[in-house]
């Protein structure tokens, strides 16, 4: 009986610790207001032919937007500068989805393509003053 009590106490402490850790690491989906959107500016460098940079960037964006359950607004993908692209996602992303998207875009999912997220901002109708 003396051996069982320490093991039981250790199991209880470990179980409680796992529950607290699980609560801290869980992703929570926070609904965004109707009309919200997220603007993204992405700087991209490529080790391949520069002519395919936009196509490879579009592929990366298309892949990553699936993780956050948002769509790229039609005709919003544009080259801002040499190697810098912007696009808009709807609906807007909450904090957890923004982190997920940023991590995905920075990850090297497309070989020889390195992306740096320069801006990732969600705008709600209350922030903008009027719908976009």
N, C-alpha and C positions, 0 to 999 in steps of 0.2 A: 504494500500500500504506500510505503514511503517513496518508492520509485515512481509511482503513477502520478502523484500530485505534482511534482516538478514538470513532468511531461505534459500534463493537462494544463498547467499554468502557461507553459511555453506555447502550446497550441492555441490557447485563448488569446495570448498577446499577439501571436503571429496572425491569427484570423482578424483581430481588430485592426492591426496595422494594414493588412491587405485591403480591408473595407475602406479605411481612410484614404489610402493611396489611390484606390479605384475611383473614389469620389472626386479626388483632385485631378485625375487624369482624364476623366470622361469628357467627351465633346458634347456640348449642349447646342441644340439648334435654336437660335433666337430669331423668330420671324421679323423680317424687315417690313417697314410700311410700304403700302402700294405706291409706286412711282419712284422708289429708291433705285439707285444705280451705283456702280463702282467703276471709277476711272483708273486705268492702269497705264503707266509709262514704263517701258522696258528697253534697256540698252542691251544690244546683242553683239557679241563678237563671234567670229566664225573662222575656223581653220581651213574651210573648204573654199570653193569658188564663191566669191562675193555675190555673184548673180543669183545664187540660190538662198541667200540669207533670209529674204522675206518669206519664201516658201517654207523654209525650215522653222522659222519663227511662228508662222501660222500653224504649223503642225504641232509645235510645242504648246501653243495657246489652246488649240483644239483639244489636245490630250488633257491638259491641266484643268480646263473648265468643267470637265466631266466630274472631277472630284468634288466640286463645290455646288453642283446642281444649278448652274446659271448659264445663260446663253450670251454669246457675243452679239451685241446689237448690230443689226445689218448695216453694212457700209461704215462701221465705226473704226475698223482696223485701218490705220494710216501710218505712213512713214513721216515722222516729225523732223528727223534730221538723219544724217548718215549713221546708220546702225541703231537708230532710236525709233521705236514704234509705240503707238498708243492705241488703246481700244477700250470699249465700254462693255460692262457686263450688267445684265438685268436678270433677276432682281438684284438689289444691293446685297452685299455680303456682310455677315456679322463678323465679330472679332475672330472667332474660331475659323471661319471659312477664309478670311483674309490671310491668316497665318498659314493655313493649308495651301492656298493658292500660291503665296509667296514662296513657300518651301518647294513646291512642285516646279515653279518656274525657274528657281535657282538650281535645282537638281539637274544633273546632266542626263536627261532622258533622251535627248537627241544627240547622237555622237558628234563631237567637234563643235558644239554650239554652247556657248556660255552666255547666260542671261543675268542681268543685274536689274532688279526691280527698283526703279528710281522713284516711283510714286504709286501708291495703292490706297485710294481714298474712296470711302463710301459716302454718298450724299443722299440725304433724305429730303423729301419735299419741304420739311420744316427748316432744314439747313439752307436750302437754296432760295427760300422765300416764295418760289412758285415752281410748278412742275417744269421739268426740262423739255 
